[in-house]
Each structure stands twice: as structure tokens, then as C-alpha cells.
Amino acid sequence: MSVLPARAVHVWTAHPKDFRDGQWFELASWLDASELLCSFRFSSEADRRAYILAHALRRLALSAVLAVPPAELVFSSEASGQPVLVNPPGELKIHFSHSRSRTMVACAVTCIGPVGIDVEVLDTGNADMSLLGRFMVLPDAQPCQAGLAVERARQFFFYWTVLEAYWKAKGCGLSFANPAITCQKNRTGWFDLSLLAGTAWLACGQALALQSPADCAATLVLDASCFKAGSGNVEVVCHPATFFHDGSRSLKPQMAQHTQCSLKADVFLNV
């Protein structure tokens, strides 16, 4: 049975650097055969470990809210490639999304509605604001934003994670065929997203920037259906991925003490 509060989104994060060499085999033991096969295809050990941790974290997060051992969860994929949980216990529909980078992985779980999450490393060499114009209508000040390369990278990858997370929530992934969206910060600290439908802009969701390492950007997006009139506020809570030893050599998942997610407001220069 799910223990998720009706109006909560839970976000788990973990960092590959926090795990010892001997723990990676144990994390990998939670994965199924298809996940392990995918992990072996990475030529980089850092990418392989990020993949293993992201998929182990997804299992930890869903295990914590469904009271099912991580290794017993079964996943499938829709035609779009979006992962789905096979035969989840209980009657509530569980929505989840996960993302990885070499320095941080994250997973979001909720029963409110479609959710997306994305994590990206701040790569100054790929922070091309003009690229965003193919997917998003930026505020007037953004396309010609000047300043230090690292600040441009933070700004670029905030918007990029918004795009990736939003289209994950929609279940189709980022594509040049997608209509443009806008992203405007509101008074609550969330960002209002709107979608171009013909000649009109329609509210399509909200985005929240999450705390992340200095070299990463991480963003959570909820579809507009999560904010129906009269449905109440959405609470976002963060969990560090916590593991403990049970007296043997094996790692076990543990539900960590959670805190309300905080905004990384210093990222948003002129947003």
C-alpha cells in the first residue's frame, strides 16, 4: 500500500562519489537483467556507475512508498520509451521519473499526476542559449544575456532541465517536433510553464529548481493537471538516499528523514 500523502511529491537524490567501491556490486544486485545489460554497454566507468545508482535509487524510492523490496519491483516501457511500473500494489496510480549525471542522480515519486525530473552537469562548452530558441520562447533579456561563462551555463542548463523534465512528464521526450513552451518565475518560487497551442499560450505545468551540487542543475516539473482548482497546495519533500548495514555485508534501503525541498534561487540571474 502506498504511504504517499495525497498532495506530496517526494524527491530522492544521491551522489556517486558517496559510495565505496565495494558497494557498487550490492547496488547492482537490485537491478534486473535488462538494466544490468544496459549498464554493461557504457564504456565509461563513471557513466556506468551513474546508471546503476540512478536505477537503484528509483527502486529505493518506489520501495519506500510501496513497501516492496527494491529487487522485486518490475518495470516495463511504453512505446515512447517512458518507464512504467508493472502491477504496482494498491489502487493509486504512482507517477515517477528519474535522471542521472556523473555527479548526481535523482528520482521523483508522486500520486498527484505526471511528473518529470532532470539533472544535467553544467558544461560551459555546450551552453548555447541560441539552441534553446528551437524549443522555448525565452524572456526578452535571455537570448543576449552577457556575463561569465559559468553563469551562462547555469542559466542555460536551468532552462534545458525544464525542457527535459517537462517532456518526460508528458511521456514523449524532448523533440524538435514539440511545440514551444515559455517559463516565467512566479511569486511562490515556482516557474509557470505555458505551451503554444495554435496562436494561444496555455498553462501546461510548473517547474521547481532543486538544490544540487555546484556543477549541476536539477529541476522538477509537474504537469498542469496536478494544479487543478481547489486541489490544494503541493508539498515537495526531499530525501537523501540513505542506506544502512544490517549486521551483514549487505546494504539495505532506509527511509531518510525528509525536509522540504529548497530553491536554488541564486542560479536565476535575470530570470
N, C-alpha and C positions, 0 to 999 in steps of 0.2 A: 504494500500500500504506500502511496506517495505521502511524504511528510512535507511537501512544499506548501507554504502559505499561498492562498489564492491569488494575492496581488504582489508576489515577490519574484524577482529574478536573482538566481544565485550564480555567482561567477567564481570559478576556481582558477588560480594561477600557479605556475611552478616555473623553476629556472633550472636548466640542465646542469649548471655549474654547482648546484647544491647537492648533487648525488655522487656518491663514490663509485669507483669502477665496478666493485662487486655487486652493486645494487641494480645495475642495468639488466642483468640476466633475470633477476626477480621481477622487474617491471615488465620485461618482455614476456614472462611466463603468463601474464594476464591476457595477452593478445591471442587472437585466433590465427589459424593457419594462413588466411589471406592477408591479414595485417602483417604477419611475420615475413611473408613473401615480399610484400611491398617494401618493408624495411631493408631487406637484403639488396634491393635494387639501387640504393643510394651509394654513390661512390665515395661520398664524404662521410666520415665518422660523425662529424658534428650534425649533419643533416639526418643521419640515421638515428642518432640519439634524440634529436628533437622530435622526429616522427614517433619513436617508441614512447617518449614521455607524453606527447600530446594524446596518443591513443590510450595510454594507461590512465592519464588524467580524466579523459572522457569516461572511462569505465569507473574510476573512483567517484566522479561527480554523480553519475547516474546510480551507482551502487548506494551512495549515501542517501539519496532521496527515495529510492525504490526498495531499499533493504534487501538487495540481491547481491550475492558475491560478485565482484568485478569480472572474474573469468567466466561466469555463467551468462553474461549478457550476450545477446546475439544481434548482429547488425546486418542490414542489407542496404541496397542503394536503389533510389528511384532512377528513372530513365535519364533525368538531368544530372545524376551523379550525387545528389543530396543524400547523405546517410540517414537511415531510419532505424528505429529500434523494433525488432521483431517480437511480437506478442508481449508487450510490456504488461506487468501486473497492474491490477486496479482498473478503474473506469476512466480516469482523467487522461487526456492526451498530453504527453510530455513533449515539449519542444526543446531542442538543444542545438548547439553549434560549437565548433572548436576551431582553433587556429594555432599555428606554430611558427616560431622563428628559432634561430640558433641560441638566442639568449632568454627567450620567454615563450611559454605555451599557455593557452587559456581555453576554458570551456564555460559556456553559459547554459543554464538549465532553468526552465520555467514551465508553468502550465497556463500562463496568460494568453500566449499566442506566438506567432512566428518570431524567431529571434536570430540574430546573426552577430558574430564576433570576429574581429580580425586583428592580427598582430603583425607588425612589419618592423624590420630593422631600418633605422634612419641612414639610408645610403645617399650621401650628398651627390654622388655622381649620377644618380637616377632621379633626382628631384627636379623634374621638368614640369613647371607649372602649366606650360602650354599643352601638355598631354592631357591634363585634367579637363580642358575645354572640350574634349571629344565626348565626355561623359557627364559633365556638370557645368551649370551656369554659376560662375563664381561671383561673389560681391565685387563691385567695380574696382576696389583697391587691390584685389588679389593678383590678377594676372601680371601686373607690372611691379609687384612687391620687390623692393630692393632690400639689401641688408646682408648679414653674414650668411655664408653657405649653410651652416648648421641650423640657423633659424628658418631659412627657406626649406630645408629638409623637414624640419618639424611640421611646418605648415603644410607642405606637400603631402607628407605621409599621414597627417591627420585626415585630410580630405580623401586620400586614397583608401585608408582603412574604413572610412564612412562608406565609400562606394562598395568595397568588397563585402563589408558586413551587411549592407542593405540588400544587395542582390543575393547573398547567402540566405537571408531571411525570406526572400521571395522564392527561393528554391531553384533559381536558374543560373546563378553565377554572373560575373561581370562580362559584358559583351558589347562590341560596337553597335549591335542591333538594339541595345536597350535605349529607351528614351532618356533624355537628360533629367537630372534632378538638381534641386537647389538645397543649400544647407545654411541656415541662419540661426545664430545663437539667440536663445530667449532668456527671460529673466530668471528662470529656475536653474540655469546652468546646462540644461539640455540643449540640443540643436534640433530645430524643426526642419524636417525634410519634406520637400514638395516635388511632385512628378509632373512633367509636361504631358498633358493629355490633349492632343489637338492644339488648341490655342490657349488653353486654360491650365493653370497650375493647381494641382490638387494635393492636399496633405496626404503624405504616404508613410510617415513614420517619424521616430525621434531617435537621435543619436546621443551617446554619452561617452566622453573620453575617460578612460580608466588610468589609474596610476600604473606606471610601467618603468622599467629601467631607463636611464638617461639616453640610451642608444636605441630605444624602441618607441613605437606608437601603438596604442591599443584602444580600440573603440567597440562599444556595444551598440547595437541597433535593434529597436523593437518596431514591428510593423504597426501601421496606423490602427489596425483592428484591436491592438492592445490598449488603446486610449479612448474607448467608447465613452460617450457622455454618460455621467452618473456611475461609472465603474470604479471610481476612487483612484487614489494615488498609487503609483508603482514604487515599491521599495526595491532597491538594488543592494544586495549584500555580497561582500567579498570573503572568500575563504582561501587562505594559503593551503597548498596541498600538504597535508600532514600525514606522516607515516610513523609507525612505532614497531618495535620488535616485541614479539610475544613470548620471549624466552628461548626461542629457537633462532635460526639464522634468517627466518623469513620476515619480509616486510608485510605489514598489514595496514589497510587504509583506516584512517580515523577522521571523523567529522571535526574539523577545526572550529575553534571559537571564531565567529564571524563578526565583521564590522561593516558599517555602512560604507559603500564604495565612495571614494573621494574623487573630485575632479582634478585633472592636471591642468589647471587654468593657466599656468604660466606658458603653456605651449601656444596659446592662441593669440599671437601678435596680430592686431588689427583685424581679427575675425569678427 
